[in-house]
Amino acid sequence: MLYHPQNATHFMNAHITTNQIDWNPILSRMNYAAGQSLPTYTGDLKAALLNHAGLTSHPKGEEAYQLAREMARLTTFCDPEIVYWFSRLVSLMND
C-alpha cells in the first residue's frame, strides 16, 4: 500500500510489518496536532526508527533514513510517509 495523505488514518491503524519488524509501536505514537492536517510523531522520529530497526550503529542506517525523507519529500513529506519509506528500505537492506 502506497501512502497517501487521504489514507493517513488507515495507514496509522493498519498493522504494518515488514521483514519481521512490527512498525506499529512507531505509528501508534503519531497524533494529529491542532492546525495540522497530517499526523506527526511525538519525539525524535529518526532515533526511534533507527533504534526500532536495530540500525543505530549500522553504517547504512543514517543513509536509509535520509533517503526515506527524500522520497517522502516528493509527495506529502509527513511522518507516516517517512515511516513507510524507511520500512521499505530496511526490508531491502535485510534481504
C-alpha positions in Angstrom: 0.0 0.0 0.0 1.5 3.3 -1.0 1.0 6.2 1.4 -1.5 8.9 0.5 -2.5 11.7 2.9 -6.2 10.9 2.5 -5.3 7.5 3.9 -3.4 8.8 6.9 -5.8 7.3 9.5 -5.9 4.0 7.7 -2.2 3.9 7.4 -1.7 4.6 11.1 -4.3 1.9 12.0 -3.0 -0.8 9.6 -0.8 -3.4 11.1 2.5 -2.7 9.2 5.1 -5.5 9.4 8.0 -5.8 7.0 10.8 -8.4 7.4 9.5 -9.4 10.8 9.7 -5.8 12.1 6.4 -4.5 13.5 6.2 -0.8 12.8 3.0 -0.3 14.9 4.9 0.9 18.0 6.2 3.8 15.9 2.9 4.5 14.1 1.0 4.4 17.4 3.0 7.4 18.7 1.7 9.6 15.9 -1.0 12.2 16.7 -2.9 15.0 15.0 -1.9 18.4 16.4 -4.2 21.4 16.3 -3.9 23.1 12.9 -2.2 20.2 11.2 -3.9 18.1 8.6 -1.4 15.2 8.9 -0.2 13.3 12.0 3.2 13.8 13.4 5.5 11.6 15.6 5.8 12.7 19.2 9.6 12.6 19.8 12.7 12.0 17.7 11.5 10.0 14.7 14.9 9.4 13.3 16.2 8.0 16.6 13.1 5.9 17.0 13.2 4.4 13.6 16.9 3.6 13.7 16.6 2.0 17.2 13.4 0.1 16.3 15.0 -1.4 13.2 18.3 -2.2 15.0 20.2 0.2 12.7 21.5 2.7 15.2 25.1 1.6 14.6 24.6 0.3 11.1 26.8 2.1 8.5 23.8 2.5 6.2 21.2 3.3 8.9 21.5 7.1 8.6 21.6 6.9 4.8 18.4 4.8 4.8 16.6 7.4 7.0 17.8 10.3 4.8 16.7 8.5 1.7 13.2 7.9 3.2 12.9 11.6 4.0 13.9 12.5 0.4 11.3 10.1 -1.0 8.6 11.4 1.3 9.5 15.0 0.3 8.3 14.2 -3.3 4.7 13.9 -2.0 3.4 14.8 1.5 6.7 14.8 3.5 4.8 13.7 6.6 6.0 11.4 9.4 3.8 8.4 8.5 5.1 8.5 4.9 8.7 8.7 6.2 8.0 5.5 8.3 6.5 3.8 5.2 9.6 4.5 3.0 12.0 3.7 5.8 10.3 0.3 6.4 10.6 -0.5 2.7 14.3 0.5 2.6 15.0 -1.6 5.7 13.3 -4.6 4.1 15.7 -4.2 1.1 18.7 -3.9 3.4 17.7 -7.1 5.3 17.2 -9.2 2.1 
